[in-house]
Amino acid sequence: MTAPTLWPASPPVCLPVHGISQQFPVHRVYCVGRNYAAHAQEMGFSGREPPFFFLKPNDALVAIDAGGGTIPYPSLTQDLHHEIELVVAIGQGGQDIEVTQAMQHVYGYAVGLDMTRRDLQMQMRKEGRPWDIGKGFDASAPIGPITPCAQAGAIEQASIGLRVNGEVRQSSTVGHLIWNIAETIAHLSRAWTLQAGDLIFTGTPEGVGAVQTGDCMVGEVSGLQPITVTVR
């Protein structure tokens, strides 16, 4: 018999799936750092370095529906940045996955934002400390519904972009990823055993920048439902 808990367990984090009533239960949230060359350059790096990863807690996700949603301006920062990203939703787990088999593990895709307390991230980077305080805070990962692969179209050539108050801030294509989706999954599966329900934020293109309270962000990846997020 299972022992009673001290307080009620938190409900699982689930995301809507486009076109069906079932939801996508989230396991872990992985993020790829500096995976577009132009963004790496604007952050002071260059070249095709081996991919590196960080995690966000799954309860940092904020599900954004077709009507849009809000996130709070977080504490401790004066420099909150947007980073638009294609998110890969894993439907079949595995370890040491081959690049040639990697796409078979993908359930679908979503549009996500990797919100970043840039001043705190840069301070931690300068001091050689983990980025958690800059990346893994509450409501730091707004995300749209999951679109199954069959409905997403040619995602590896999709356009990706972000507008803030109607002004284009980020504009690129998924084809400019340094490490493509299959390569990213293969690398990631060598470090962790992937599970159904994992999400992978695949990196952001150039043009990241600050947002303020009241700003409205519209993030898009062609073939997927866009997201509209207002900072409150």
C-alpha positions, 0 to 999 in steps of 0.5 A: 500500500502506498504511504500517504503524502504530506500534502497533495501531489502536484498535478502533471504538467500537460499541453494541448495537442492540436486537433485532438482532445488528448493532452501531451504530458510533459516529462523534461524540458531540455534547451539547446544553447547557441544553435543558430550561428548568427545568434552565437555571434551576437552573443560573442561566440562563433563556429560549430561548437559541440551542442550544449544543453540546459534544462528548465523545470516543466512547471516553468511552461505556460500553455498559450492558446489561440486567444493568447496569454500573459506572463509576469515580468519576473523578479530580480532582473532589469533585462528580460529577453525574448528568444523564439524557438522551435520546440520538438516534442518527443513521443518515443524515448531512447538512449544513444539514438542514431541520427538516422533514426532520430526523427522516428522519436518525434511526436510533434512540434510547437512554438515556444519562448525561452525567456531569459533574465539576461543580466543574471545569465551574463553575471553567472556566465562571467563568474563561471556559475550555472545559468539556472537563475537566468533561464529556469525561473517561473513562467520562463517558457511560454509554449503553444499547442503541440502539432503532430508531425503529420500536420506540421509540414516541412518543419526543417525548412520552416520560417521562424520569427518574433514580433514585439508590438508589431515590430520584427525582432527575429526572423530566420528559418529552421534550416539555419540550425547549426545542429539540426533536429535529428543531430540534436536528438542524437547528441542529447540521447547520449547524455540523458535517456530520452522519455516520451513527453520530453520537450526540446527547445532547439535554439533561437536565431539572432535578434534577441532583445529586451521586453518591458511590461505591457509589450506584446510578443507574437512568435511564429513557426510556419506550419504551427499555431503562433503564440501571442504573449503579453508581459504583465 
